[in-house]
C-alpha cells in the first residue's frame, strides 16, 4: 500500500496549511487512517486519527482546537487543515494507515508503533 502525502511547506506563525493523504491501493472497510509528526530530536507523535467505518476521530493535544480533518476526496483519503500554526508545529508530517479499528474510551487507538503503512513525510515549517 502506497500512501501519498502532500501539502507541506513554509508558513508564517498564525498561518494555515492543508495536508492531503491518499491510499489509493488500499481496500477494506475497517481501518484507521491518521497523521503523525516528528520534530527534530523528538519522538513521533499522533496528530489525528480516524476510523473509516464510523468516523470516530481522535486529535492529539497539540491539534485540538486548531486542526480539523476532511474526507471529502473519498474514503481512502484524509486531509488535515492546520490553522493558527506556531513554530512548535514545525515537523515532518506523516500519513499512516492501520488495517484495523480499535476503539477505546478516548477514541480510536492509533499508536505510531501500531500503524501498518506509512507515507513519505512532508515538511511543515512555521517561521517568520
Phi and psi in degrees as a GROMACS rama.xvg file:
@    title "Ramachandran Plot"
@    xaxis  label "Phi"
@    yaxis  label "Psi"
@TYPE xy
-104.041  115.177  UNK-2
-91.5926  135.643  UNK-3
-115.734  119.255  UNK-4
-116.985  143.333  UNK-5
-153.848  167.055  UNK-6
110.321  -1.49583  UNK-7
-71.0194  174.934  UNK-8
162.749  -166.473  UNK-9
-103.91  131.416  UNK-10
-141.461  150.923  UNK-11
-80.1276  155.962  UNK-12
-54.6708  137.25  UNK-13
89.1077  -8.46139  UNK-14
-84.2787  -174.457  UNK-15
-131.683  152.706  UNK-16
-143.597  154.115  UNK-17
-124.989  123.765  UNK-18
-103.339  144.427  UNK-19
-122.886  141.071  UNK-20
-132.069  138.687  UNK-21
-139.502  144.248  UNK-22
-127.027  73.265  UNK-23
-64.8234  -24.6502  UNK-24
-91.8759  -0.581717  UNK-25
-91.259  136.017  UNK-26
-124.364  135.659  UNK-27
153.149  163.365  UNK-28
-107.989  -39.6773  UNK-29
-100.469  94.4909  UNK-30
-151.622  165.71  UNK-31
-121.11  134.782  UNK-32
-128.428  143.256  UNK-33
-161.119  175.853  UNK-34
-117.821  139.082  UNK-35
-127.279  165.781  UNK-36
-145.73  155.456  UNK-37
-141.916  118.038  UNK-38
-92.0006  156.526  UNK-39
-54.8394  129.794  UNK-40
77.3997  5.04757  UNK-41
-121.054  161.517  UNK-42
-76.0783  156.884  UNK-43
-68.6266  134.971  UNK-44
-127  151.314  UNK-45
-77.8583  135.41  UNK-46
-99.1812  -49.6351  UNK-47
-162.43  147.486  UNK-48
-144.15  154.554  UNK-49
-143.79  139.04  UNK-50
-89.9931  137.447  UNK-51
-72.2096  -39.735  UNK-52
-67.9552  -33.1654  UNK-53
-130.38  1.50132  UNK-54
70.9568  16.1915  UNK-55
-64.7515  134.727  UNK-56
-126.937  142.757  UNK-57
-133.772  126.507  UNK-58
-101.519  144.025  UNK-59
-70.1932  159.223  UNK-60
-57.4916  -35.6922  UNK-61
-71.338  -18.5492  UNK-62
-97.7101  -19.9682  UNK-63
-59.9377  131.203  UNK-64
84.0985  -10.7658  UNK-65
-122.068  -29.4009  UNK-66
-110.13  145.174  UNK-67
-133.207  165.521  UNK-68
-124.546  157.824  UNK-69
-145.147  145.333  UNK-70
-125.869  32.1477  UNK-71
-64.6539  -22.216  UNK-72
-85.1513  -3.95441  UNK-73
135.394  170.326  UNK-74
-67.7363  -28.7903  UNK-75
-97.9268  31.5908  UNK-76
-131.323  158.503  UNK-77
-154.099  112.279  UNK-78
-95.6594  141.575  UNK-79
-117.815  113.196  UNK-80
-94.7966  118.026  UNK-81
-112.376  120.42  UNK-82
-116.907  160.565  UNK-83
51.026  49.5507  UNK-84
-69.7456  148.374  UNK-85
-132.357  166.551  UNK-86
-56.3348  -26.4175  UNK-87
-69.6106  -11.8711  UNK-88
-84.9593  -5.7104  UNK-89
-63.2201  124.32  UNK-90
-176.548  170.827  UNK-91
-89.9162  127.382  UNK-92
-103.14  134.059  UNK-93
-121.839  139.8  UNK-94
-95.9952  141.058  UNK-95
-145.235  158.509  UNK-96
-138.109  140.834  UNK-97
-121.09  130.581  UNK-98
-80.782  35.0194  UNK-99
-160.056  169.383  UNK-100
-124.853  125.936  UNK-101
-124.378  118.121  UNK-102
-94.6494  140.753  UNK-103
-130.677  172.928  UNK-104
-64.9074  -19.9557  UNK-105
-100.08  5.21551  UNK-106
115.223  -171.052  UNK-107
-63.6893  142.422  UNK-108
-87.1855  122.645  UNK-109
-146.352  64.8921  UNK-110
-68.3122  147.571  UNK-111
-55.3943  -40.0927  UNK-112
-70.5167  -11.4225  UNK-113
-101.135  -1.23629  UNK-114
-81.0721  142.604  UNK-115
-92.1593  -32.4246  UNK-116
-133.081  143.127  UNK-117
-131.058  142.801  UNK-118
-91.53  169.847  UNK-119
-69.109  144.391  UNK-120
-71.8631  157.449  UNK-121
-125.687  130.913  UNK-122
-79.98  132.115  UNK-123
-119.446  122.224  UNK-124
-123.463  124.15  UNK-125
-111.29  111.797  UNK-126
-159.337  147.583  UNK-127
